[in-house]
Amino acid sequence: MSKYRPRLNGDGWADLIELGKTHTPAQLIEVFTNWKQSVETDAQVIEISDTQAKTLDQLLSKYRIPKDVWEIEKSSVNDWVTWMKEDGKPVAKVNYQIKAQLKRRTIDLPSSDAFFEKWLDKFESKIELEAIASTQDPNKPIVLALADLHIGALENNVLVPDYNPEVAHTRLMEIAGIVNKFDRPVHVFLLGDLIESFSGMNHKDSWKHLATYGVDTALQAFDFLYDFFKAINKLSSVYLISGNHDRVSADKEEDPEGQVVKLVYGMFARVCPELKMFYHPFILNPTIDGVTYIGTHGDKRITKMAPEEMVLNFGNQHGFNVILSGHYHERKLTKDALKFRNYVVPPVYSGGNYSESSGYFSTPGCLVFEQNTPAVNVHDYTFK
């Protein structure tokens, strides 16, 4: 479906006249027809989405977009495999989704005040970055906190961003690029829900929103993490915790420890024995650069303790503590105290139909921590 924005009202006629300077009559008729079927926003923008084209060039050719008139502002090309049965045998089907947002080519001349402010902002940013770089200790570690990857999930709806295995892999590579810019040792926390579903029956309609399940999903999770860890230039250690989605059974009571994460941990122990990786089904509490990080998934009763009790039982009463959890698909600082902070880490996967109906979804992202006496600095990143 092609969407030209906006409806032809307000300044729409003036915009159509402007388009007449660069379009042929046939092109104007097509634009006018599509405008009438579109939603209201900036007249200079085109959004295209298609599930039949396999490349961006095919998409532009199919909708006859003149490249001398429109320029690509952003685009995404996703493909994923779903399995179905034909004659009782599993058959792989490759699905495609191509999206593009294009902007009409114009030359915007900023005012002198706007130009000066833009120049001044760049000048100030350059000074600030140079000052930070000159005092930064290259051996000072950072801690990356990730939650709720849900590898194997397949979502395509209007409320949350589209998600599939290709998006999951792309986000992991983006995160590796983020931490590499620090050029410092990296410790990674993976706070559970590594996969969407092993059994395909976590919820009543889980099977409707899966790109992969079973052993294929576990192998895919290993492959994605292998690429991710390999892409981090200064990876120091990894901490793996199971989530409620990481079970091999349909009923969470039958596998409370989330055996899929234990399986992935075992695979890394055999394939990459030199990698410092630690696993526990419920909680891990390493001390990194003088700060104790208490990590859980967030679904177990152990996380229902008051944060003060968590620090008393698992933390360092003489130092600073950071309590980390996921599960709720939101980003939140729930408590900030003298000796600790309690964070709900944003999800890599925003959420699906089930989490949406429960009110659990947010913009995807991650958190990066670094020790800064007497507490920590926190960097919050958001993904599109």
RAKAVEN-V104920 format. One record per pair of residues at least 24 apart in sequence whose ideal C-beta (glycine too) atoms are under 10 Angstrom apart, sorted by the first residue. I is the first residue (numbers start at 0). J is the second residue. D is the distance in Angstrom with one decimal. If there is no record, write none. Layout:
# RAKAVEN-V104920
I|J|D, I|J|D
This chain:
# RAKAVEN-V104920
0|33|10.0, 0|36|9.2, 0|46|9.5, 0|47|8.1, 0|48|6.3, 0|49|7.4, 0|50|9.3, 0|62|9.9, 1|29|9.5, 1|33|6.0, 1|36|8.9, 1|37|8.8, 1|45|7.6, 1|46|8.0, 1|47|5.2, 1|48|8.1, 1|49|8.1, 1|58|9.5, 1|61|8.8, 1|62|5.1, 1|63|9.9, 1|64|9.0, 1|99|10.0, 2|33|7.5, 2|34|9.7, 2|36|7.8, 2|37|5.1, 2|38|6.9, 2|40|9.5, 2|44|9.5, 2|45|7.5, 2|46|4.8, 2|47|7.2, 2|48|7.7, 3|29|8.9, 3|30|6.1, 3|31|8.9, 3|32|8.7, 3|33|4.0, 3|34|5.0, 3|35|8.9, 3|36|7.8, 3|37|4.9, 3|38|9.6, 3|42|8.6, 3|44|8.6, 3|45|5.6, 3|46|8.1, 3|47|9.2, 3|62|9.8, 4|33|9.4, 4|34|7.8, 4|37|4.9, 4|38|6.0, 4|39|6.9, 4|40|4.3, 4|41|6.5, 4|42|6.8, 4|43|8.8, 4|44|5.6, 4|45|7.3, 4|46|6.8, 5|34|7.3, 5|37|6.2, 5|38|6.7, 5|39|3.9, 5|40|5.1, 5|41|7.1, 5|42|5.8, 5|43|10.0, 5|44|8.9, 6|34|6.9, 6|35|7.1, 6|36|8.8, 6|37|6.4, 6|38|7.3, 6|39|5.1, 6|40|9.4, 6|42|9.6, 7|31|7.1, 7|34|4.9, 7|35|6.2, 7|37|8.9, 7|39|9.9, 7|42|8.7, 8|34|9.8, 8|39|7.7, 9|39|8.3, 9|42|9.0, 10|42|7.1, 11|35|9.8, 11|39|9.2, 11|42|6.3, 13|42|8.8, 14|41|9.4, 14|42|4.0, 14|43|7.6, 14|103|9.3, 15|42|8.3, 17|42|8.7, 17|43|9.3, 17|103|8.8, 17|105|9.4, 18|42|8.5, 18|43|9.6, 18|68|8.3, 18|103|7.8, 21|65|8.3, 21|67|8.1, 21|68|5.3, 21|69|9.9, 21|103|8.1, 21|104|8.3, 22|65|7.8, 22|68|6.9, 23|65|8.9, 25|63|9.4, 26|63|8.0, 26|64|9.9, 26|65|6.9, 26|68|8.1, 29|62|9.0, 29|63|7.4, 30|68|9.8, 33|62|9.1, 41|102|8.8, 41|103|9.6, 42|103|8.3, 43|69|9.4, 43|101|9.5, 43|102|6.0, 43|103|4.6, 43|104|9.4, 43|105|7.0, 44|69|9.4, 44|72|7.7, 44|100|6.6, 44|101|7.2, 44|102|5.8, 44|103|7.7, 45|69|6.2, 45|71|10.0, 45|72|9.2, 45|99|8.0, 45|100|7.2, 45|101|4.5, 45|102|7.8, 45|103|7.9, 46|72|9.7, 46|98|7.7, 46|99|7.6, 46|100|5.3, 46|101|7.9, 47|74|9.0, 47|97|7.9, 47|98|7.0, 47|99|4.9, 47|100|7.8, 47|101|7.3, 48|75|9.5, 48|96|7.2, 48|97|7.3, 48|98|4.9, 48|99|8.0, 48|100|9.6, 48|155|9.9, 48|161|9.6, 49|95|8.3, 49|96|7.7, 49|97|5.3, 49|98|8.1, 49|99|8.8, 50|77|9.9, 50|94|7.2, 50|95|6.1, 50|96|5.5, 50|97|7.8, 50|155|9.2, 51|95|7.4, 51|96|9.8, 51|97|8.7, 52|76|9.2, 52|95|7.0, 52|96|9.3, 52|97|4.9, 52|99|9.7, 53|78|7.6, 53|93|8.7, 53|95|5.1, 53|97|7.4, 54|95|8.8, 54|97|7.2, 55|97|6.2, 55|98|9.2, 55|99|6.3, 56|97|9.8, 57|95|9.5, 57|97|7.6, 58|95|9.9, 58|97|4.6, 58|98|8.4, 58|99|6.0, 59|97|9.5, 59|99|7.2, 59|101|8.4, 61|97|9.5, 62|99|9.1, 62|101|9.8, 64|99|8.3, 64|101|6.6, 65|104|9.8, 66|101|9.1, 66|104|9.2, 67|104|7.4, 68|101|9.0, 68|103|6.3, 68|104|6.2, 69|99|9.4, 69|100|10.0, 69|101|4.1, 69|102|6.9, 69|103|5.9, 69|104|6.8, 70|101|6.4, 70|102|5.8, 70|103|7.9, 70|104|5.3, 70|105|9.5, 71|99|6.0, 71|100|7.6, 71|101|5.6, 71|102|8.2, 72|99|8.3, 72|100|4.8, 72|101|6.1, 72|102|4.6, 73|98|8.4, 73|99|7.6, 73|100|5.1, 73|101|9.1, 73|102|9.5, 73|383|8.3, 74|98|6.3, 74|99|4.3, 74|100|7.1, 74|101|8.6, 75|99|8.0, 75|100|9.4, 75|161|8.2, 75|165|9.2, 75|166|8.3, 75|169|8.7, 75|383|9.0, 76|165|8.6, 77|155|9.5, 77|161|7.3, 77|162|9.5, 77|163|5.9, 77|164|9.1, 77|165|4.8, 77|166|6.4, 77|169|8.6, 78|163|8.5, 78|164|9.5, 78|165|6.3, 79|151|9.8, 79|153|6.8, 79|163|4.4, 79|164|5.4, 79|165|5.6, 79|166|8.8, 79|167|9.9, 79|210|4.8, 79|211|8.4, 80|163|9.7, 80|164|8.2, 80|165|9.9, 80|210|6.8, 80|211|7.3, 80|215|8.9, 80|219|9.9, 81|153|7.4, 81|163|9.6, 81|209|8.0, 81|210|6.0, 81|211|8.2, 82|209|9.2, 82|210|9.0, 82|211|7.7, 82|212|8.6, 82|213|9.7, 82|215|8.1, 94|153|8.7, 94|155|9.7, 94|163|8.2, 94|210|8.3, 96|155|7.2, 96|161|7.0, 96|163|8.0, 96|165|9.2, 96|166|9.9, 98|161|8.3, 132|182|9.5, 135|181|8.4, 135|182|8.5, 135|183|7.8, 135|369|9.7, 136|183|7.8, 136|369|9.9, 137|181|9.2, 137|182|6.3, 137|183|6.0, 137|184|8.8, 137|233|9.1, 138|183|7.2, 138|184|6.9, 138|233|9.7, 138|288|9.7, 139|181|9.1, 139|183|5.8, 139|184|7.9, 139|288|6.7, 139|369|6.7, 139|370|7.3, 139|371|9.7, 140|181|9.3, 140|183|6.1, 140|184|4.2, 140|185|7.1, 140|186|5.9, 140|233|8.7, 140|235|6.3, 140|236|9.2, 140|287|5.9, 140|288|5.2, 140|290|9.8, 140|368|9.5, 140|369|7.5, 140|370|8.0, 141|178|6.6, 141|181|5.4, 141|182|10.0, 141|183|5.5, 141|184|7.3, 141|185|5.8, 141|186|7.3, 141|187|9.8, 141|233|9.3, 141|235|9.5, 141|287|9.0, 141|288|8.8, 141|367|5.5, 141|368|6.7, 141|369|4.9, 141|370|9.1, 141|376|9.3, 141|378|8.3, 142|178|9.8, 142|184|9.8, 142|185|7.9, 142|186|4.9, 142|187|7.9, 142|188|6.6, 142|235|9.7, 142|236|9.7, 142|238|9.2, 142|285|9.1, 142|287|5.7, 142|288|8.2, 142|290|7.8, 142|292|6.1, 142|294|9.7, 142|321|7.8, 142|323|8.9, 142|366|8.5, 142|367|7.0, 142|368|4.4, 142|369|7.3, 142|370|8.7, 142|375|8.4, 142|377|9.9, 143|174|7.1, 143|175|9.4, 143|177|8.3, 143|178|5.5, 143|181|9.6, 143|185|5.9, 143|186|7.1, 143|187|4.9, 143|188|6.8, 143|189|9.2, 143|231|8.5, 143|234|9.6, 143|237|9.6, 143|365|6.4, 143|366|7.6, 143|367|5.5, 143|368|8.1, 143|378|9.6, 143|380|9.7, 144|186|9.6, 144|187|8.3, 144|188|4.7, 144|189|8.7, 144|190|6.6, 144|238|9.6, 144|292|8.1, 144|294|7.6, 144|321|8.6, 144|323|5.2, 144|324|9.5, 144|325|8.5, 144|342|7.4, 144|344|4.7, 144|345|9.0, 144|365|6.5, 144|366|4.6, 144|367|7.6, 144|368|6.9, 144|377|9.5, 145|170|9.5, 145|171|8.5, 145|174|7.1, 145|187|7.0, 145|188|6.7, 145|189|5.4, 145|190|6.7, 145|191|9.8, 145|193|9.5, 145|227|9.3, 145|323|9.9, 145|325|8.2, 145|344|7.1, 145|345|9.1, 145|346|8.8, 145|347|6.0, 145|364|9.4, 145|365|5.3, 145|366|8.5, 146|188|8.4, 146|189|7.7, 146|190|4.1, 146|191|6.7, 146|192|7.0, 146|193|9.8, 146|240|9.3, 146|242|8.1, 146|294|9.4, 146|296|7.7, 146|297|8.0, 146|323|8.0, 146|324|7.5, 146|325|2.6, 146|326|7.3, 146|327|9.1, 146|328|8.4, 146|330|9.6, 146|342|9.9, 146|343|8.2, 146|344|4.3, 146|345|7.2, 146|346|5.6, 146|347|7.1, 146|348|9.2, 146|364|9.8, 146|365|8.2, 146|366|9.1, 147|189|9.8, 147|190|7.6, 147|191|7.4, 147|192|4.5, 147|193|8.8, 147|195|9.8, 147|242|7.2, 147|244|8.2, 147|296|8.8, 147|297|9.3, 147|325|4.9, 147|326|7.1, 147|327|8.8, 147|328|6.0, 147|344|8.2, 147|345|8.5, 147|346|3.6, 147|347|6.1, 147|348|5.5, 147|349|8.9, 147|350|8.3, 147|354|9.0, 147|359|9.5, 147|363|8.8, 148|189|7.6, 148|190|9.6, 148|191|9.1, 148|192|6.7, 148|193|5.5, 148|194|7.6, 148|195|8.8, 148|220|7.7, 148|223|7.9, 148|224|8.8, 148|227|9.8, 148|242|9.4, 148|244|9.5, 148|325|9.5, 148|346|8.0, 148|347|4.7, 148|348|6.1, 148|363|9.9, 149|192|5.7, 149|193|7.9, 149|194|6.7, 149|195|4.3, 149|196|8.6, 149|208|9.7, 149|216|9.9, 149|220|10.0, 149|242|9.1, 149|244|6.5, 149|245|10.0, 149|328|9.4, 149|346|7.8, 149|347|7.6, 149|348|4.1, 149|349|9.5, 149|350|8.6, 149|351|7.8, 149|354|9.3, 150|192|9.2, 150|193|6.3, 150|194|5.0, 150|195|6.7, 150|210|8.9, 150|211|8.0, 150|216|6.4, 150|217|9.1, 150|219|5.8, 150|220|4.7, 150|221|9.7, 150|222|9.4, 150|223|6.0, 150|224|8.8, 150|244|9.8, 150|259|9.8, 150|347|9.1, 150|348|8.4, 151|193|9.5, 151|194|5.2, 151|195|4.3, 151|196|6.6, 151|197|8.6, 151|199|9.3, 151|205|10.0, 151|208|9.4, 151|209|5.9, 151|210|5.8, 151|211|4.4, 151|212|6.1, 151|213|9.2, 151|215|7.9, 151|216|4.0, 151|217|9.1, 151|219|6.6, 151|220|7.7, 151|244|9.3, 152|192|9.7, 152|194|8.4, 152|195|3.8, 152|196|8.1, 152|205|9.2, 152|208|6.1, 152|209|6.9, 152|210|7.0, 152|211|9.2, 152|216|9.5, 152|244|9.1, 152|348|5.9, 152|350|9.3, 152|351|6.1, 153|195|8.2, 153|207|8.6, 153|208|5.3, 153|209|5.8, 153|210|4.2, 153|211|8.6, 153|351|8.6, 154|195|9.5, 154|208|6.0, 154|210|9.6, 154|348|7.9, 154|349|8.0, 154|350|8.0, 154|351|5.0, 154|352|7.8, 154|354|10.0, 154|355|9.4, 155|208|9.0, 156|208|9.4, 156|351|8.2, 156|352|7.3, 156|355|8.1, 158|349|8.6, 158|350|8.4, 158|351|9.6, 158|352|9.0, 158|355|5.8, 158|360|7.2, 159|328|9.2, 159|346|9.9, 159|348|8.6, 159|349|3.9, 159|350|5.5, 159|351|7.5, 159|352|9.5, 159|354|8.7, 159|355|6.8, 159|360|5.5, 159|361|8.8, 159|362|8.9, 159|363|8.6, 160|348|9.1, 160|349|5.6, 160|350|9.7, 160|360|10.0, 160|362|8.1, 160|363|6.8, 160|382|8.0, 160|383|6.8, 161|349|9.5, 162|195|9.3, 162|208|9.2, 162|210|9.2, 162|347|9.0, 162|348|5.4, 162|349|6.9, 162|350|8.8, 162|351|7.7, 162|363|8.4, 163|208|10.0, 163|210|5.4, 163|211|9.7, 164|195|9.7, 164|210|5.3, 164|211|6.6, 164|215|10.0, 164|216|8.8, 164|219|6.2, 164|220|9.6, 164|222|9.7, 164|223|7.7, 165|210|8.9, 166|347|9.3, 166|348|8.4, 166|363|9.2, 166|382|9.1, 167|194|9.9, 167|195|9.6, 167|210|9.4, 167|219|8.7, 167|220|9.1, 167|223|6.4, 167|227|9.9, 167|347|6.9, 167|348|7.0, 168|219|8.8, 168|222|8.5, 168|223|5.2, 168|226|6.9, 168|227|8.2, 169|382|9.1, 170|223|9.7, 170|227|9.5, 170|347|5.6, 170|348|8.6, 170|363|6.9, 170|364|9.4, 170|365|8.8, 170|382|5.6, 170|383|9.6, 171|223|5.9, 171|224|7.7, 171|226|7.1, 171|227|4.2, 171|228|9.4, 171|230|7.9, 171|231|9.9, 171|347|7.6, 171|365|9.9, 172|223|9.3, 172|226|7.2, 172|227|7.1, 172|230|6.0, 173|230|9.9, 173|347|10.0, 173|365|9.4, 173|380|8.7, 173|382|6.6, 173|383|9.7, 174|227|7.3, 174|230|8.9, 174|231|8.7, 174|347|8.0, 174|364|9.4, 174|365|5.7, 174|367|9.3, 174|380|7.7, 174|382|8.4, 175|226|8.5, 175|227|5.8, 175|228|8.4, 175|229|8.6, 175|230|3.8, 175|231|5.1, 175|232|8.4, 175|234|9.2, 176|230|7.8, 176|231|9.4, 177|231|10.0, 177|365|7.6, 177|367|7.3, 177|378|8.4, 177|380|5.9, 177|382|9.8, 178|230|9.4, 178|231|6.0, 178|232|8.3, 178|233|8.3, 178|234|8.8, 178|365|9.1, 178|367|6.7, 178|378|9.7, 178|380|9.7, 179|230|7.7, 179|231|6.6, 179|232|5.0, 179|233|7.9, 180|232|9.9, 181|232|9.5, 181|233|8.4, 181|367|7.6, 181|369|8.1, 181|378|8.9, 182|232|7.3, 182|233|7.2, 183|232|9.5, 183|233|6.3, 183|235|9.4, 183|369|8.1, 184|231|9.9, 184|232|9.7, 184|233|4.9, 184|234|8.0, 184|235|4.4, 184|236|8.8, 184|287|9.3, 184|288|9.1, 185|228|9.7, 185|231|5.4, 185|232|8.1, 185|233|5.6, 185|234|5.4, 185|235|6.0, 185|236|8.6, 185|237|9.4, 185|367|8.8, 186|234|8.3, 186|235|5.3, 186|236|5.0, 186|237|7.7, 186|238|7.3, 186|275|9.0, 186|285|7.6, 186|287|5.4, 186|288|8.9, 186|292|8.2, 186|368|9.2, 187|224|9.4, 187|227|8.5, 187|228|7.7, 187|231|7.5, 187|234|7.0, 187|235|8.6, 187|236|7.3, 187|237|4.8, 187|238|6.9, 187|239|9.0, 187|276|9.2, 187|365|10.0, 188|236|9.6, 188|237|8.2, 188|238|4.9, 188|239|8.6, 188|240|7.6, 188|283|7.7, 188|285|9.0, 188|287|9.8, 188|292|6.7, 188|294|5.0, 188|321|9.8, 188|323|6.1, 188|325|9.5, 188|344|8.0, 188|365|9.8, 188|366|9.2, 188|368|9.3, 189|224|7.9, 189|227|9.7, 189|237|7.0, 189|238|6.9, 189|239|5.2, 189|240|6.7, 189|241|9.7, 189|242|9.3, 189|260|8.0, 189|263|9.3, 189|276|9.8, 189|278|9.7, 189|294|8.8, 189|296|9.8, 189|325|9.2, 189|347|9.7, 190|238|8.6, 190|239|9.1, 190|240|5.5, 190|241|9.6, 190|242|7.3, 190|283|9.4, 190|294|5.7, 190|295|7.2, 190|296|5.7, 190|297|7.4, 190|323|6.1, 190|324|6.4, 190|325|4.2, 190|326|8.0, 190|343|9.7, 190|344|5.9, 190|346|9.6, 191|239|8.5, 191|240|5.0, 191|241|5.5, 191|242|2.6, 191|243|7.5, 191|244|7.7, 191|245|6.4, 191|257|6.9, 191|260|7.2, 191|280|9.1, 191|281|9.4, 191|294|8.9, 191|295|7.9, 191|296|3.2, 191|297|7.5, 191|298|7.7, 191|299|9.6, 191|324|8.6, 191|325|5.9, 191|326|7.0, 192|240|9.7, 192|241|8.6, 192|242|3.5, 192|243|7.0, 192|244|4.3, 192|245|6.4, 192|257|8.6, 192|259|10.0, 192|260|9.2, 192|296|6.8, 192|297|9.3, 192|298|8.8, 192|325|6.6, 192|326|7.1, 192|328|9.2, 192|346|8.1, 192|347|9.2, 192|348|8.0, 193|217|8.9, 193|220|5.3, 193|221|9.6, 193|223|9.2, 193|224|7.9, 193|239|7.9, 193|240|9.3, 193|241|8.0, 193|242|6.9, 193|244|7.7, 193|245|5.5, 193|257|8.3, 193|259|6.6, 193|260|5.5, 193|263|6.7, 193|347|9.9, 194|219|8.1, 194|220|5.3, 194|242|8.8, 194|244|6.2, 194|245|6.0, 194|246|9.5, 194|257|9.3, 194|259|5.6, 194|260|8.5, 194|263|8.9, 195|220|9.9, 195|244|6.1, 195|245|9.7, 195|348|7.9, 195|351|8.0, 196|244|6.4, 196|245|9.5, 196|246|8.8, 196|247|10.0, 196|249|8.7, 196|259|9.6, 197|244|8.5, 197|245|7.7, 197|246|6.7, 197|247|4.8, 197|248|8.0, 197|249|9.0, 197|254|8.8, 197|257|9.5, 197|258|8.2, 197|259|5.5, 197|262|9.4, 198|246|7.7, 198|247|6.8, 198|248|6.1, 198|249|4.5, 198|250|8.9, 198|253|9.7, 198|254|9.3, 199|249|8.1, 200|248|9.0, 200|249|4.1, 200|250|8.9, 201|243|8.1, 201|244|6.1, 201|246|7.8, 201|248|9.4, 201|249|6.9, 201|250|9.4, 201|251|8.1, 201|353|8.3, 202|244|9.7, 202|249|9.4, 202|351|9.0, 202|352|8.6, 202|353|4.9, 202|354|9.6, 202|356|9.8, 203|353|8.5, 204|351|9.3, 204|352|6.7, 204|353|7.3, 205|244|9.4, 205|249|8.9, 205|351|8.8, 205|352|9.5, 205|353|7.7, 207|351|9.4, 207|352|8.0, 208|351|5.3, 208|352|6.5, 208|353|8.3, 209|351|10.0, 213|247|9.0, 214|247|9.9, 214|259|9.8, 214|262|9.3, 216|259|7.7, 217|245|9.4, 217|247|8.7, 217|258|9.3, 217|259|5.3, 217|260|9.4, 217|262|5.7, 217|263|6.6, 217|266|8.5, 218|262|9.6, 218|263|9.2, 218|266|8.6, 220|245|9.1, 220|259|7.2, 220|260|8.5, 220|262|9.0, 220|263|5.7, 220|266|9.5, 221|259|9.9, 221|262|8.3, 221|263|5.2, 221|264|9.7, 221|265|9.9, 221|266|5.1, 221|267|7.4, 221|270|8.3, 223|263|10.0, 224|263|6.8, 224|266|9.4, 224|267|7.6, 224|276|9.9, 225|263|9.7, 225|266|8.8, 225|267|7.8, 225|270|7.6, 225|271|7.7, 225|274|9.8, 228|267|8.2, 228|271|7.7, 228|274|6.8, 228|276|8.9, 229|271|9.1, 234|274|7.5, 234|275|8.7, 235|274|9.8, 235|275|6.7, 235|287|8.6, 236|274|8.1, 236|275|4.1, 236|276|7.1, 236|277|7.0, 236|285|7.6, 236|287|8.2, 237|264|9.0, 237|267|7.9, 237|271|9.8, 237|274|6.7, 237|275|7.0, 237|276|4.5, 237|277|7.2, 237|278|9.0, 238|275|9.5, 238|276|7.8, 238|277|5.1, 238|278|7.9, 238|279|8.3, 238|283|4.8, 238|284|9.3, 238|285|6.5, 238|287|9.6, 238|292|8.0, 238|294|6.1, 238|323|9.6, 239|263|7.2, 239|264|5.3, 239|267|8.6, 239|276|6.6, 239|277|7.0, 239|278|4.5, 239|279|7.9, 239|280|9.5, 239|283|8.1, 239|294|9.5, 240|277|9.4, 240|278|7.7, 240|279|6.2, 240|280|7.3, 240|281|7.1, 240|282|7.0, 240|283|6.0, 240|294|5.7, 240|295|6.4, 240|296|5.6, 240|297|9.6, 240|299|10.0, 240|323|9.2, 240|324|9.3, 240|325|8.8, 241|278|8.2, 241|279|8.1, 241|280|4.5, 241|281|7.5, 241|295|10.0, 241|296|6.6, 241|298|9.6, 241|299|9.5, 242|280|9.6, 242|295|9.5, 242|296|4.2, 242|297|8.0, 242|298|6.6, 242|299|9.6, 242|325|7.0, 242|326|6.6, 243|296|7.0, 243|297|9.1, 243|298|4.6, 243|299|8.5, 243|326|7.3, 244|296|9.2, 244|298|9.2, 244|326|9.4, 245|280|8.8, 245|296|8.5, 251|298|8.4, 254|280|9.7, 255|280|7.5, 255|281|8.9, 255|298|9.7, 255|299|8.0, 256|280|3.8, 256|281|7.9, 257|281|9.2, 257|296|8.1, 257|298|9.7, 260|296|9.6, 282|309|9.0, 282|312|9.5, 282|313|6.5, 282|324|9.8, 283|313|9.2, 283|323|9.5, 284|309|9.1, 284|310|9.9, 284|312|9.3, 284|313|4.7, 284|314|6.7, 284|315|8.8, 284|320|8.7, 284|322|9.5, 286|314|9.2, 286|315|6.5, 286|318|7.5, 286|319|10.0, 286|320|9.3, 287|321|9.4, 287|368|8.6, 287|369|9.7, 287|370|7.8, 288|368|9.3, 288|369|7.6, 288|370|4.2, 288|371|9.8, 288|375|9.2, 289|315|8.8, 289|318|6.0, 289|319|7.4, 289|370|5.6, 289|372|8.0, 289|373|10.0, 289|375|9.8, 290|314|9.9, 290|315|8.4, 290|318|6.9, 290|319|5.2, 290|320|7.2, 290|321|6.0, 290|339|9.9, 290|368|7.4, 290|369|8.9, 290|370|5.0, 290|371|9.4, 290|372|9.7, 290|374|8.2, 290|375|5.9, 291|315|4.3, 291|316|9.6, 291|317|9.9, 291|318|6.2, 291|319|7.4, 291|320|4.7, 291|321|7.3, 291|322|9.4, 291|338|9.9, 291|339|8.8, 292|320|7.7, 292|321|5.0, 292|322|8.1, 292|323|6.2, 292|368|7.6, 292|375|9.4, 293|320|6.2, 293|321|7.1, 293|322|4.8, 293|323|6.8, 293|324|9.0, 293|339|8.4, 293|341|9.1, 294|321|8.9, 294|322|8.1, 294|323|4.6, 294|324|7.5, 294|325|9.2, 294|344|9.0, 295|322|8.0, 295|323|7.3, 295|324|5.0, 295|325|8.5, 295|326|8.6, 296|323|9.8, 296|324|6.5, 296|325|5.8, 296|326|5.4, 297|323|9.0, 297|324|3.6, 297|325|5.4, 297|326|3.2, 297|327|6.2, 297|343|7.1, 297|344|8.8, 298|324|8.7, 298|325|8.8, 298|326|4.9, 298|327|9.1, 299|324|9.7, 299|326|9.2, 302|326|8.1, 302|341|10.0, 305|334|9.0, 305|341|9.5, 306|333|7.5, 306|334|5.4, 306|336|7.5, 306|338|9.7, 306|339|5.9, 306|340|8.6, 306|341|4.4, 307|334|8.8, 307|336|7.7, 307|338|8.6, 307|339|7.7, 307|341|9.7, 309|339|7.9, 309|341|7.9, 310|336|8.7, 310|338|6.4, 310|339|5.1, 310|341|9.4, 314|338|8.0, 314|339|6.8, 315|339|9.5, 318|370|9.9, 318|373|9.1, 319|370|7.9, 319|371|9.6, 319|372|8.3, 319|373|6.3, 319|374|5.3, 319|375|6.8, 320|374|9.7, 320|375|9.7, 321|366|9.5, 321|368|6.2, 321|370|9.7, 321|374|8.7, 321|375|6.1, 321|377|8.8, 323|366|8.0, 323|368|8.8, 326|354|9.8, 326|359|8.2, 327|354|8.8, 327|357|9.3, 327|358|9.3, 327|359|5.3, 327|360|9.4, 327|361|8.7, 328|354|5.3, 328|355|9.1, 328|357|9.0, 328|358|9.3, 328|359|4.3, 328|360|5.1, 328|361|5.7, 328|363|9.0, 329|354|10.0, 329|358|9.2, 329|359|6.7, 329|360|7.6, 329|361|4.5, 329|362|9.4, 330|361|5.9, 330|362|7.8, 330|363|9.6, 330|364|6.4, 330|365|9.4, 330|366|7.7, 330|379|6.8, 330|381|8.6, 331|361|8.9, 332|366|10.0, 332|377|8.4, 332|379|9.8, 335|374|8.7, 336|374|9.8, 337|373|8.2, 337|374|8.7, 338|373|9.1, 338|374|9.1, 339|374|9.0, 340|368|9.4, 340|374|7.1, 340|375|7.2, 340|377|8.1, 342|366|6.6, 342|368|8.8, 342|377|7.8, 342|379|9.8, 344|379|9.8, 345|379|7.5, 345|380|8.5, 345|381|7.5, 345|382|9.1, 347|382|7.7, 349|382|9.1
